[in-house]
Structures are given as C-alpha cells and as structure tokens.
Amino acid sequence: MGEVNDSLMKENARLRKELGITIPLNPLTDSSDTKTIKRDSVTQTVHYKYIPAKILNNTIDQKINYITLNAGSKQGITKNMAVISPNGIVGRISHVSENYSVALSFLSDRFNVSSMVGDGTIGKLYWDGKDPDYGILSGIPQSVKLKPLDSVFTSGYGNFPEKILVGRAAQVLTGTSYKIYLSTNFRKVHFVYVIAEEVNFERIKLEDSTNVAP
C-alpha cells in the first residue's frame, strides 16, 4: 500500500508540474484551476475543474477501445469531457450514467488530437491501431524538423486544455509525419482526471483604429 501511495503522490506532482495547477495529494479529491490564455486577438478566461476517477476497466487491443470509470453525472461528468492521466491524454467521455462513465480511449480508430510542437506548429495526433505505446503525428510542414525526444503537447483546440504533454518524438516516418512515444502508459494507468471546462471570452481589438464610435 505504501508503494501505491508513493506512486500516486509522484503522479500528482507530475500533473501539477505539467498543467500548472494545484492538485491535492489524495488522488480521489477534485480540484480546480483558472487560467487566462491569450491567442491571437482573443483572451480566454478558462475555469477548469478536475474530477478524479478510478479506472475499472480498460482495453488496449481493440480497433476501438473504451475505459470505464467509477464516476458519473452525480460527480459532474458529462459527455465529451476530456480525460487525462497524471502523465498525459487518455480519451474523451462517450457514455455517462449516474455513478459511472465510459471514455473513448485515444487508442481508437478516428480519434485524433490537435497537437503542437515546440515552435507552435500544429498537427494531428492519432493512433494507427498497432502499438499502444505510440501515436502518429501528421500534418507537420517539412520546414519544421523534430528531433528525437522533442516534446509534443496539446494545442488547446478541441476537448483538451493547452500544453498537456502527449508524448515525445521517436521516429521520422515521412517529411510531414512522426512516430510519437505516448506519455500516458495505457497498460498501467489506474487513475484519471475528467476535465470540466467553463470558458469566458473577452474580445480584444488588435488596433485602436478598429474602435468605431456609434
């Protein structure tokens, strides 16, 4: 039991570092965080609530894989919420009952995640149905060269918050695609956080000249 608790404490410490949030040491205690993100001409004030859950069932060897969680609508979970582990992305909620939910795993056909590399270039990360330890990052221009072990993060577009580590570059496949070693070990993940997100948008004009008097 002591080894399990130590492992969970380390996982939570990693999550705090990756997401810049404060998570209690108890892995089954929820938490929340508010961030202000500025992208182009839009400032987003985002409130994230992290709902903890334990994995009850997890498949990794099917064309479409699912993960069963011990938390549901009573805990605030709704369909399409993002699911992350202390190390990276896990999936997206697909079915919800009062006390349980099921997530579509990243290890599934047609599941893709908008991801970015160090210079901000955005591509698409998906699983090719083969090794559960690896994903494929595509759509990276040939002018952008990834080196082995370069980090890949979520872009903030879609279900997942920005800058969650998804993996590291492992191999060049073509001029525009790379094999990525996933940061989440789907064979060993036991606890996850389901992300409830509230976003308030404040439109910011780029130039003073855009302010037109009535």
N, C-alpha and C positions, 0 to 999 in steps of 0.2 A: 504493500500500500504506500509506503514511503517513497519508493521509486516512482510510482504512478503520480503522486502529488508533486514530486520534484519535476517530473516531465511536464506536467500541466503548468506549473509555475514558469518554466522556461518558455513554453509555448505562448503564454500570455505576455511575457516580457518581449518576445519577438513581435507579437501582434501590436503591442504598444509602440514599438520602435518603427514598424513598417507603416502604420496608419497614423501615428502621431496622436493617439488617443489614450485616455486613461481607462484601463480595464481592471476591475478588482481581481485579486489573486484567485478567488473562488471562480472556477471556470463555469459554474452554473449560476452566476449572478449577472444580470443585464447591466448595460452601461449606455452612455450616450455621448455625443460629441457634436459641436457646431463648428463648421468651417466656412470661411469666406474664400471663394475661388474666383479669380479673375481670368477670363479667357476672351481675348479679342476685345470687344466693346461691351461685354456683359459681365457684371459681377453677380455671382450666385452665392446667396447665404443658405447653406445646406445644413439641416439638422439630421444627424444620423443616430438612430437607436439600434444598438446591437443586442439582439435577442439570442441568448445562448441555448444550445440544444445538444443532446447526445445522439449519436448515430446508433440506430437499432438494426439497420440492415443496409448493406452496400454492395452493389455488383460492379465489376470492372471488366467482365469478359463478354459482354453482350454488344450488339450493334448500338442499342440504346440502353443506357444504364441509369438506374434510379437509386436514391438514397432516402431511407426512411428515418424521420426524426421524431423525438419524443416531445415535440412542442407543436401547437396548432393555433387556431383562431383565438382561443382563450388567452394565449400568451401574446397575441398581437400579430401573428403571422398571416399574411395574405398571399394570393397567387402572384407570381412573377418577382417576388423579392429575391435579391441576390443572396447567395450563401458563400461564406468564406471560411477557411480554416485559419489557425494562427500563422500559417505559412503562405497562404495564397488563396486563389479562387477555387471553388468547389462546384457550384452549379446554380440553379435557379428553381424556386418553388413552383411546382406544377399542380399539386393537389393539396387541399387543406381540409381537415376535419377539426372538431373542437379541441382535441388534445394531441393530435398527430399531424404531421405533414410529410409530403413526399417531394423531393427535389429531383429535377432532371440533372444528372451529372454532366459536368463538362465532357466527360468521356462518353459522348453520344453523337450520333450522326446528326448533322445540320446544326449543331451547337457551335456558335463562334463568338469570340470576344474581341471587341475593339481594343487593340493594344498599341503601345508606343515604345519606341527605343529611346536611348539616351538623349538624342538631339531633338526629340519631339515628333519625329516621323511616325505616322500611324499606319498600322497594318491590321490584318485579321488573323487571329489565333484560333485554330481548330484542332480537333483530334482526328487522325486518319484511320482509326479503328484497329490499330495494331498494338503497340506497346503503351500501357497505361502510364508509363513514366515520361512520355514525350508527347509534345504537340507540334503543330506546324504553323509557323508564322509566314504569311504570304502578303504580297502587295507592297513590299519594301522596294523603293526605287534602286536601280543598280548603282546610282551615285552614292547611296548610303551603304557602307560596309560594316557589318557586325563582326566583331572578333569573338573568339571562344570565351565563354563566361560573361559576355556582356549581358547586362540585366534587361529584362523586358517587363513592362508594367501595364496595368490597365490604363486606358486613355481618359476615362471618365465619361465616355459616350456609352449609352446603353444602361444596363442594370447595375454595373459595378462602379463604386466610387473610384476616383482618380488615384493613380500611383500605388496600387496594390501590386506587389511583386507577383508575376505569373510564372517566371522561370528565367533561365539563362541560355544563351546561345550555345548550341552543342555542335552543329554541323551546317555547312553551307549545302543546300540542295540544288538551287538554281541561282541565277543572278538576282532574283527577287524573292526567294523563299529560303527559310532556315528551319532546321530541326531545333526545337527548344526543349531543354530538360525542365520539366514542370517543378515548381517549388512546392506544390502540395503532393505528398506521398499518398496516393489514393488507396494504397494497400494497408496503410497504418493509421489513417485519420480516424479519430474517435469522437472529437468534439468540434462543433462548428458554431458560427455566429450567423444569424439571419439578419439582414440589414433592412431596417425600415427607414425610409428617407422622406424628409419634408424639405421642399425647395422653395425659396422665395427669390424671385428675380428682380434685380434693380437695373433698369436700362440706363446705361451711361453713354452720353453723346460723345463722339470722338473729337469733334471740333466745336468751338464756341459758335461758329457761324451757322451751325445746324439749329440753334435756338431761334425759332421764328416767333416773333411777337404776335399775339392774337389780333 
